[in-house]
Amino acid sequence: MSVPVSAESSHEQPRRRGLQTLRTQAAAVPRAWLPGVVGYATLLIGLVDIASGVFPRLRHTRVHTWAGELPGTTTTIATAGTLLIGLLLVLLAHALRRRKRRAWRMVCALLPAGAALHVLRWHQIGPAVVSLVLLAVMLVHRREFYAKADPRTRWRALLNFVVMGAISLGLGFLIVNSHSSREMGHPSLMARVRETVWGLFGLDGPVRYHPDRIGDLVGYSLAGLGLLTAFSTAYLLLRPEKPEPELTAEDEAKVRALLDRHGKRDSLGYFALRRDKSVLFSPTGKAAISYRVVSGVMLASGDPVGDVEAWPGAIKAFMAQAREHAWVPAVMGCSETGGEVWTREAHLDALELGDEAIVDASTFSLAGRAMRNVRQMVKRIERNGYSCQVRRVGDLSLEEKLRIADAAARWRGTDTERGFSMALGRFGDPGDDACVVVTAHKAPGEGEDPNADDLKAVLHFVPWGEDGISLELMRRDRAADPGLNELLIVAALEAVPAMGIRRVSLNFAMFRSALARGERIGAGPVLRAWRGLLVFLSRWFQIESLYKFNAKFQPEWEPRFLVYPNTRDLPRIGFAAMQAEAFITLGMPRFGRKKQRQGLMPAPADQSGSIAPAA
């Protein structure tokens, strides 16, 4: 027998479900400001704790009657404990701002402990109340702190030892010197340094304090700092290592399959095969995004690989991964179409980063007034005995691959290889037989050693679909004649049509449009000032030189964009991008890794190619 339902209840139930859905959605929307406020409040509390633990005058307040009955050892240990808790809070504040769940748990344990120590010491009720209020806020909004920990390596243990050791030495020296001459006499500077260093190891130093309670306080504080440094370093060293993401063989095979079907669309698609990148696939597996995490920034490069209709699925997976770890999502060098999809699907903003120079090899010619300078330079360097060979990498012998890879490494000039978004980072890999290599050779002149190495420069191009290639590496012997780079590119443009290649992507010119508009007649003061700044920065980053070099070949300019969440994230993204491109190197080498020839063995994660023409 069915129970009749009134009309009022039948209308009320959908309404209640709708309200419940709205509440659930509202609760799921993260409060962007809350982690920052909590993080800075934690930082402030930590600094107050450190100050009150280091400087005696901040502790000498009017004492309650019951506090005076506590043993001196109790207040001494409480003071040292407050110092250590304050230091931990300062170190965890940044992770709280990044919504890290592990940091939230640790701070939730430290805040009540710090409040209890404030009460056990002198009558510092105010800091205790502030700590408990912040704890209540964190507990109420615990869902705001959901992010997982970043990938880790044991090098963090060494970094922690260096940083914590320096902080402990600095704070310890302040603790030793924060007492008056009546309490510690007049020890020399070296005696104070020895007191600090020995105290970090739990040993008595040469300085004697009066009364003994002050000596106990200094000893407990220094020993606590040393113990905290040792314990945190040991924890980071002994915990299981979580390897940094990298392209697996299975993922590489899937990406290659996508490139075979859709690689013609984006000239940067082949760079998704860098071995130091990770990859995320759409739910259907028809699209993929390659990325690397650098300084908390989830940095993708180029457009997603694969079917354009499957891009939204891959972008949603990318954004979900970024939210899960509280990484800042960003994309370097996407096309205009890619930028439109990213901004629409991920609600991000886009900024024009520069232009890619693309030359149609089927119509390229040195004839005409516009190519006069290039034509003269090529003819002159050919008269000096230089010639070029253009081949597929698969046509090279192993000996030739070794010779080219060794020469490119010698000509690099630095220990660090640059490149991320437009570099492959290897040469001669069996999977890269479709790449094109251009080598320049010089016939020995009169009086020169006929057995000397005649290899003087190399260009390396990666496939861009079936009828295109993208410049990945440009290196030359710095002792070679000027104009060799022009000869190499002209040789490539003239030879590749016979290989079925029509489109050739050259270097990326950063802020090309700003440089071009800023040098025109009638350019406004803002454009001229912006161009002046770019010219000034070109002394270090080859901004203007790359633009002028590319412009010689009369290319078509295709804009490339930077996609980012907020304007305030741009400095952080820029710093991460410069790290990824190896303009800024903060990393340390790994244990147990031998140097390998570029691309002839599995490439290490820190290898990449260079796209800038040698000077």
N, C-alpha and C positions, 0 to 999 in steps of 0.2 A: 504494500500500500504506500503510495507516494504521499509525501507531505507537501501541501501547497506552499508556495513561496509568495509573499506579498509583493505587490508592485514596487512598494517603497524599498524593500530590501534588495530586489533585483536591480534597481537603479543605483542603490548605494554601494553594492559590492564592486562594480567596475570603477566607481569613483574612488573608493578606498584603494583599490589596486593601482589606479593611476597615481594617487598621492604617494603611495608607497614606492612606486617606481621612480617618481621625481625625487623623493628623499634619498633613495639609493643612489641615483645618478649624482645628486648634489654631494652626497658623502664621498663618491668616488672621484670627484674633481679635486685634484691636489691644490692646496693653498701654496702658491709660489712664494709668498712672503714668509710663511711660518718657519721653515727650516733655517732661513737666514737670521730671523730674529732670535730663535732658540740658540743657534750657533754663536752669534755675537754675545748673547747673554751668558752663555757658558764660558766664552773667552773672558768676559769681564769678571765673572766670579772666580775663574782660575787665576787671573792676574791679581785680584784682591787677596786670594789665599796665599799666593807666592809672596806678595808684598808684606803681608802680616806675618809670614813665617820667616822672612829674611831680616826685616828691620825691627829691632826691639821697641822702638818708640811707639809703633803702631799696636804693640801688645800691652804697653804700660797704661792701662786704663783703670778706673776705680773698680775695685773687686767687691763682689757680693760677699756677704758673710759666709754663706755656705761654700763659695768657691775658694775662700781662703783656707778652709778645712781640708781641701784636697791635697794629697801628697805632691811634692814638687816633681817627682818622676812622672806622675800622671799628666800634668800640664806640659812637661817637657816633651813627652812622647806625642801628646796631642798637637803640639806646635810643629814638630817634625812631620807628623802625618798630614797636617793641613798643607804644608809645603809640597809634599809629594802629590797629594790629591789635586792641588792647584796646577801643578805641572802637567798632570795627566789630562785635566780638563782643557788646558790650553792646546795640547796636542790633538785632542779629539774634536775640538770645535769645528775645524775645517770639514772633517768627515760628517759631522752633524748637518752642516750647511748643504752637503751633498746627499742628504737623506739616507745615510748608511745605517742599516739596521743594527749591525754589530756595535757601532759607536753609540747608538741610542741605548743599547743594553748596558754598556759599560758606564755611560754617564748616569743612567738611572740608578746604578749601584753606588757611584761615587758621590752623588749629590747628598743623599741622606747621611752617608758616612762623614762627609765634610761638615754637614750641619751639626752632627753629634759632636765632632771634635771642636767646633766653635763653642759649643755650650760647655764642654768639658774644660776648655781653657778658661780664659778670662770671660767676663760677661758679655760676649759678642753675640747678642741675640739677633741683631739686624741681619748680618750675613747668613745666619742659619735660616731665618724666615725667608729670605730671598731665594736661597737654595731650594727650600721645600716648595715654594710657590712655583719655581721653574720646573721642579719635578712633577708637580700636579699638572702643569700645562703639557708636559711631555707625555704623561700617562693618558691624558684625555685625548690628545692628538697623536696617539701612537701609530695610527695608520699612515701618517705622513712620512714615516721613516721606514721605508720598505726596500731600499736599494741593497743589492747584494754587493759583496766585496769585489774589488778589482782583481784581475789576474796578478799573480804574485810569483816572485822568484826569491831565491835565497840571498841575492844581492841586497835585498831590502834590509837584511840583518846587518850588513856592513854599513849601509847608509844610516841605519838607526844608531849603530855604535858611534859613528862619527858625529852625527848631529846631537844625540843625547849626551855623548861625552863632552862636547863643547858646551852645551847648555849647563851640564852639571858642574863643569869647571868654573864657568862664569858665575852661576848662582852660589857655588861653594865659596868662591873668593869674596863675593859680596857678604856672605854670612860671616866669614872670618873677620872681615874688616868693618862690620857694622857695629862693633862694640867700642866703647870709649877706652881711652888709655888707662883709666882707673880700673877697668875690668880686665884688660889684657896686657898692660904695660906698653912698651915701645919696641915690639919685635921688628926685625928688618923685613924688607920686601921678600927676600928669598925664604925667610922663615915662614912668612904667611903663605907663600906659594907651596912650600913643603907641607905645611899644616893642611892646606886644601887637598893636595894630591894624596897624602897619606890618609886623610880622613875619608876620602871616597872609597878607600880599601878597608875602612874600619879600624885603622891604626891611629895611635896617639901621635900627634905632631909635636914640634918644638915649642909651640905657643902654650902658655899657662894662663888660665882664666881664674878670676876671683869674683864671686864665690864659685864653688865647684859646680853648682847647678847650671851656670852659664856654659861651662866646659862640656857638661853632659848634653846640653841643648845643641851646641855646635857639633859635637860628635855624632849624636843621633841624626841630625839633619844631613851631615855629609855622608854618613854611612847609608842613610836612606836613598840619597841621590845615586850613590854608587851601586846600591842593590837594584834600584829601578833600572838603571842603564844595563846592568848585567842580565837581569831577568828578562827585560824586553828584547834584548839582543838574542839571548838563548832561545826565547820563544819563537822569534822570527826565523832563527837558524834551524831549529829542530822540527818545526811544523811541516806537514807534507807540502811539497812544492806543487803549485798549480801551474802547469805550463802555459805560456803565452799562446794565444790562438795563432794558428798558421794554416795555410792551405793544405789540406790532406790530398792524398792521391785520388780518392774517390770524388772529392769535391772538384778537383782539377779536371777529372774526366767529364763531369757534368757540365762544367763551365765551357770546356772545349766543344762539347756537343751543342750548347747554346750558341757559341760563336760560329760554328759551322752553318747554323740555320739563320742567325740574325746578326752576325758580326759585321755586315756591311753598313749597318746603320750608324755606328759610332766609331770614330777613328781611335778612341782611347779604350775600346772594349778589350783588346788583347792584354792590356796592362792589368786586368783583373786576375791574370795568371801569375802575378808576383807571389813568391812562396812565403813572403812575410805578411801577407794579408789573410784575413778570414773572409768567409763568404756566408751569406744568408740567402735562402731560396724562398720563393713565393710558395704558398700552399700547394699550388699545382705543379711546381717544379719547372715552370716555363720561363721564369725570370730569376735573376740573382743579383745581389749587391755585394761587392767586395769592399772591405773596410779594414781599418786598423785603429786601435784605441791608443791615443797619445795624450798623456796628462789629463785624463778624464774627459777627452773629446773623442766621440765615435766618428771617425773621419772616413767618409767614403770618397771615391774619386770617379769622375766620369758619370755617364748615365748607367742605369741598371742594364745588365746584359740580358738579352732575351726578347720575348714577345712584348710589344708595347702594351698590349691589353692586360698582361700579367704584372706590369710594373706596380700598380697599386697594392697588390698582395705582398710583393717583396718590400715595398716601402712601409707597409703596416708592420711587417715582421721586424724591419730595421728599427722603427720607432718604438715598438714594444720592447725590444732588447735594450734600447737606450734608456727607456723609462725604468726598466727592471734594475738597471745598475746605476741610475741617476747620472748617466753620461750626457754630455752636450752633443746633440746630433748636428752634423755639418757635412756638406758635400763640396768638394773642390772640382772645378773644371767641368761641370755638366753643361750640356748644350741648351739651347733655348727651349727645345721641346722638353728635355729632361727637367729644366727649371720650372716650366709650367706645371708638369705633373707633380714634382716635389712640393711646390708651393700650394697646389690644390689639395693634394692628398694628406700632407703632413702639416699644413697650416704654418709653413715656414716663409721666410722672406728671402729674396734673391738680390744679389749685388753683382754687377758686371765686373768680372775680374780681369779680362783681357781678351785677346783674339788669337785664334789659331790660324796659321798661314797654310793655305792649301793651294797647290799648284796642279793644274791639269797638264799632265805629261804628254797627252796626245796632241796638244796644241802649242806646247812650249817651244820657243825658238830664241836663239841669240841674236836674231836679226832685229833691226830697228834701233832708233835713237835711245829708247828707254833702257835697252840692254847694253848700251855702248861700254859703260865702265866694267860690267861683268865680262863682256866679250874680250876686252883688252887685257884684263887681269888673267883670264883663262889662257889666252894665247901666249902671254908673257911667261907664265909658269910652265906651260908645255914646252916652250923653247929652252927652259932650264933643265929639261930632261925628265919631267914627271909624266907618268901615265897612270891610268886607273883600270881596275877590273871590277865588274859588277856581276855577282853570282848569288845564287841561293845558298844558304848556310848548309843545306843538305848535300850540296855538291862539293863541299870542302872535305879534305882529308883530316884525320885527327891531328896530324902534325901541323897543318895550317890553322886549325882551331886553336891549338895550344900557342902557336906563334902570335896570332892576333890577340888572344886573351892576355898573354904576357905583355905585349906591347901596349895594349890599352891600359893595363894596370900601371906600367911605368910612366906613361904620359899623364896619368891623372894628376900627379904632383902633390897629392895629399893622401893621408891614410883613410880619410872618410869619403865614401862615394855618396853622391847626392842623387836624389830622385825619389819619387813616390807615386805621384799621379800620372806621370808621363814617362815612366822608365820601367824596364822589365827587370833589371838587376841581374842578368845572367847572359852568357853568350855560349853558343855551341851545344845547348841542351838537345838531346835527341827529339824531344817534342817540339822543338822550334825550327825544324828543317825548312819550313816555308818562309822563314825570315830572309831578308835580303841584306847582304854585306857588300860594301863598296870599299875597296882598298886602294891607296895611292902608293906608287912605287917610283923610285928615282934611279935611273941608270947611273952607274959610277962614272964620274967625270975623269978628266985627265989628271993623273997623279993621285987619285983616290983608290982606296983598297977595294979591289973587285970582289972580295969575300965579305964585305961589310953588309949589314942588314939593309935591304933596299926598301923595307916597309916604312912608310912615313906618316900615314894617317889612315883612319878607318871610320866609316859610317855604318850604323846598324839600324835597319828598319824592321818593324814587326808587321804582320799582316793586318790589313783592314778590309775584311771581306775577301772576295775573289779578285777584285780589280783595284785594290788600294794598299798602300803601305804608310806607316807612321814612323817618323824619325825617333829613335830611342837613344842612340849613343853617337856622339861626335867627338873624336879625339884625334890629336895629331902630335907629332914630335915637335916640341917647342923650338927646336933648332932648324926646323924646315922653313922654307921660304913663305912669306906672306901670300895669301891668295889661294892656299891649298884647299881651304874649306869650300871656296867657290867652285874650284875645279871638281871636287868630289860631288857636290850637289848637281852641277851641270851634267857630269858623267852619269849620275843616277837618273836624272830626268830624261836624258837622251836614250838610255839603254832599257829602262823598264817597260816602255810600250811593247817591246818584243816579247816580254814575259806575260803580256796580258794585263799589265798594270796601267791604269789611267790616272788615278788620284794619288797624290803624294802629299802627306801632311808633314810640314816642317816644324820648326820650333814654335812654342807658344810665346806670344809677345804680351807681357803683362802691362795693363793699362795703356794699350796701344791707342785707343781712341782719344784718350786724354792727351797723349803726346802729339798725336796728329792734329787735333783741334787747337791745342795750345800754341803751336808754331805757325798757325795761319795768320794772315793779315786780318786785323780787326778782332782778334781774340780778346775777351774781357780780362780784367785784372785777376779774377778768380781762377780762370783757366790758365793764365800765364803763371800765376803763383803755384798752382798745382803742378804744372809742367816743370817749373823750376825745382820743386821739391823732388820730383821723380828723377830729374837729371842729376841732382845731388846724390840721391840714393843709388844711382847707377854706378857710382864708384865702387860699390860693394856687391850689388845684386844684378848687374848686367841688364837693367831694364831697358834703357835707351839703345844699347848696343844690339840687343836681340831684335828689337823692332827694326832698326836700320838694316841689319843683316838680312832679315826676312824680306823686307821691302824691295831688295835688289831684284828679286825673282818675280816681281809683279804677281803676287798671289791673290787669291780671294780670301777675305778675312771672315772667319766664322767666330762669333762671340762665344765666350765661355763664362760661366757664372759661378759664384759662391753662394751656396744656400745655407742659411743659418736661422736660429730661432729668434733671437732678440739682438738689438744693437749692443746691449751691454755685454753680450757674449763674444763680440768680434775680437777684442784684444786676446782673450783666451784661445779662441779658434786660430787666430793668426800666429800665436806663439806655438800652438800644437802643430800647425801646418809647417812652420819653419823647422820644428824638430823632425817632422816626418820627412821633409825634403833634405834634412841633414845640414841646413844652414846654422842650426844651433844643435850642439851635441851635448847631451847631459847623461847619456847612458854609459854603462861600464861593460867591459868585455865579459864573456861568460866563461866559466870553468870548463875545461876539457874540450874546448873547441879549437881545432887546428885550422890554420889558414888554408883555403882551398882556391883552386883556380876558378876564375869567374865563369860559372855556368857549366864547367866540365864535370863537376860533381854536384850533389845537392847544395844549392846556394845557401849560405848562412843568412840569418834574418836581417843582418845589417848591411847587406850588399844591395846596391842599386846602380842604375846607370845615370849618366849625365847628359842633359839635353843642350847644354850651353856650348856654343862653339869655342874652341880654345883660342886664347888671345894670340 
